[in-house]
């Protein structure tokens, strides 16, 4: 729960495997089902968080990662054009549009359909940004660029990871390299890049302003900070920089690179029912950060226990 000061109070429990002789390094797509953290009565493990992010049947045909979620306006000039569990956003401006997260190569047609259902032209995309350099968020860059001529923008730390993503064997396009704190501006809208390492070297959280009903809101498109199976000293240092930075960001509208990070199902249902814009959720801005911060410390504690 939150106190009046806005601080998030959580209770954390750490599960240990009896007789664990050494911490087992797990592949990224097969994280362990331990440790456990409990936040506001909900239990999370590295395995359950990944399963939550991927959804049912993952990226298989008909799976949540590749199946269209109803495209809709989130707030101001920000629109949702992603799948059930992989987020993609269209930022609409008078000078053309900005796409955040191209997702998989094979989901580009799904995203194009979403954009056109909203009444916008796919060809009007001028910039392609991403939350981090993993294929489920950026593999479609080449195809989007091929179809639209858009510039692909990447933070410097994410360039090596992005270069490893070769859709259909093609070199990954990178037209502009930016750095922490740099901006991308188009048609009066400015997005600021915040280096958010821990889950990925090129983790990038994007912030911008959106106006609705005569009021201006701070929109934060968070990248995943899901900790890896083993936390090295380098990754620990990254998290120790990332977490305080995220807590300090002005935020009214929290979004993310996976839809369950910001409860899209619940918020979309509320929006359809005519409720006040549920995406304006100041108190939800740190919910994902708080959970992943707890998980980060739980994994560190488990590693320390295993090394004794």
N, C-alpha and C positions, 0 to 999 in steps of 0.2 A: 504494500500500500504506500501511498505518498503522504508525507507530512505536509503541514501548511507551508513549510519552507520550500517545498518542491522536491525534497530529497526522496529518493526511492529506497524503501526499506525492504530487504529480501532475506529470506531464510535459505541457507544453502546446506545441503547434505551431500557428502561425498561417499560413493560406494567403492569399496576395494574388493578385488578378487582374492580370495583366500589362497595363500601360498604363492602369490605372484612374485617371481624371482627377479624379473626385469620388465621394464615397460616395453610393450610390443608395438613396434612402428606399424601402423595400419596404412593401407593405400587410401588416397583421398576419397575414392568412391566406396570404400568399405570401412567407415570409422567404427571404433569400438562402441559398445553399448554401456559404457561407463566413462567417467563418473556421472553421477546424477546431481542435478541442481533443481531445487524446488523454488519457484517464483510465484507468489500469490496463489499457492495451492496447486500449481501446474508443474509437473515433473518433466525435465528435459535431459536427454543424453546426447552426445555427439551424433549417434546413429539416428535418434528420433528427430533431431533438428534437420539433418540431411533429408530424411524421409518426408518431413513436413515441407521442406523447400521444393522437393521434386514432385510430390503429389502422387496420385494413383497411376500406376503403369509408367511412370517416369517419361522417358522420351520415345517409348515404343509407339507404334501407330495407334492413335486414339488416346494416348496418354496425356496427362495434364500438362506436361511441358511443351507439347506440340499442338494442343487443341485450343482454338480461339476462345478467349473470354470476351463477353460483349464489349465492344469498343464504346467509350463514353468520355464525356468531359469530366475532368476531376475538379479543376478550379481555374478561373481565368482563361489563359491560353494554353493550358496543360491538359493533354488528352491521353487516355490509356489505350494502347493498341497492341498489347501483348497477349500471351496465352494465359491459361488458368494459373500457372505457377511461375512462369518466366515473364518478368516485367519488361515492357517497352513503352516509351513515352514519346509523343509528338508534341513539340513546342511550336505553336503556330505564330507566325509574325507576318507583317505586311510585305516583307522582303524575301519570304520563303520560310521554310520550316527546318527545325532541328530534330533529329532522331536520337534518342538515348537508348542504346542497347538494340542491336540488330538480331540478337538471338541466334538460333541455328540457321545454317544455309537453307535447310528445307522448310523453315518456318517463315522465310521472307515472303512467300506468296500469301500466307495467312495474315501477316502484318499488313501487306499491301491491301488485302481485302478489307481489313479493319479501317485503314486510313480512308479508303474510298467510300466505305459505308458512312463515314462521318462527313463526307462531302468534300474531302480534300484530295489534291492530286499527289500521287506518289512521286512524280517527277519534280515536285516543288521542294524536296528535301535538299538542303544546301550543306548541312554538316551532319556527320555521324559521330556521336560520342559513345562512351561506354562506362559502366561502373567498374569493371575489371577484366583482366586479360585471360579469361577462360572461354572455351569454345561455346558454351551454352549461352553466353551473353554477346559474343563478338564474332562468331564464325560467319554470320551473314553479311559482314562488312563489304566483302568483295562484290557480292551480288547486288547489294543496295547501291554501291558506287557504280557498278556496271549499268544499272537501270536508270540512275538519276544524275550521275556525274558529281555527286556530293563529295566533299572533302572528309576524309577520315582523320579524326583528331585523337591523339593518344598521349597520356602523360609519360614522361621520359622513363620512369621506373618500370612501366608496363610494356615498353617496346620489345624487349627480348621475348616476353611471353606471347605477345601478339604475333610476332614473327614466326612462332612455332605453329600457329593456327593456319593451316593451308587447306581451304575449302576446295575439294576436287583437285588437290595437288597444286593449286595456284598460290603464288606468293601473296602474302597478306598486304593490302594497301595501307600505307601510312603517309598521309599528305602533310600533316602538321604535328610537330612535337611540342608539347606544352610542359609547364612545371607547376609545382604546388603554388596555388594562389593566382595563377593565370586565369584569364577570362576568355569566353567565346561570346561575341556579340553579334546579333542579327536583328534588324528591324525593330530596334528599341528594346529588345530583351537581352539581358546579360546573364550568363551562367558562369559561376566561379568554381574552379576545380580545387578540391581539398584532398591532398594525398592521404589515403586511409588504408595503410598497410596492415598486415596481420594475416588475413585470409589469402591475399594475393599481393604480389610485388607492386602491381599497378593499380591497386584498389583506389578508386576515386569517388568521393562523394561530391555531388553537384548541388549548388545552392542558387536560388533565383528568387525574384519577387513576382507575385501574381496578384492581380487586382480583381475583386469581385464585390458587387454591391457597394461600390464607392470606397472600399477598404483595401489596403495592401497587406498581403500576407507573405511570410517567409516560407518558401517551399524548400524542403531538403530531400534530395533523392539519394538515400544512403546506399552505399555498397555493403555487401556481406562482410561481416567481421567474424564469421564462424571459425573458431580456432582449428588448426590442423590436429591430427592425431598425436603428434609430438611437438612440443614447443621448444625450439632451440633458443639459445641466448639472443640471437639476432631477431627472431620472431617475438620474443618477450619484450625486447626493446621497442619493436614496432608497436605492439599493443600498448605499451606504457606511454607512447606518444599519441596513439590514435584515440584511445578512450577519453582522455581529458579534452582533446580537441573536439570530439563529437559532442561532449556534454556542454561545451561552450558555444556551439552554433545556435544563433537565433532560429527558432523553429515554430511554425504554426501548423504546417501541413507535412507530416512525415510520410515518405514513400520509400520504396526499396527495390532491389533488383530481383527479389522473389516476393510474390504477392502475399504470402502468409506472414511476412515480416511486418505488414501494416494492415492486416485483416481486410483484404479487399472484398471478400465474399460478404461479410457483414456490412461493410460500408456501402457497397453497391446496392444491397438489398434495402438499406435505409434510404439511400438516395432515390431509388425507384418508388418508395412509399411516400415520398414527398417531404421527408424530414429535412431540417436545416442541414446544410452541407456537412456530412459526417467526416469528410476528409480534413476539415479544420479540426484538428485533434492535438492541441498543445500538450495535453497530459500524456498522449501516446508517443511523443517525440523520442523519449528515451527508453521506451519499453524493450525494444530489441537490443539496444546497447546495454541496458542493465542485465538482461539475460545472458548475453554473450560475455560480458565482463565477469559474471559469476562463473560461467563455464570455463573461461580462461584461467581464473584462479583455482578452480577445482582441478583442472588438468595439471596445473603446476604442482598443486599439493599432492596429487596422486603420483606424479613423476618423482617428487622428492621422497615419498613413502617407499616407492618401488626401488629406489636406489640405495636404501639403507641396508 
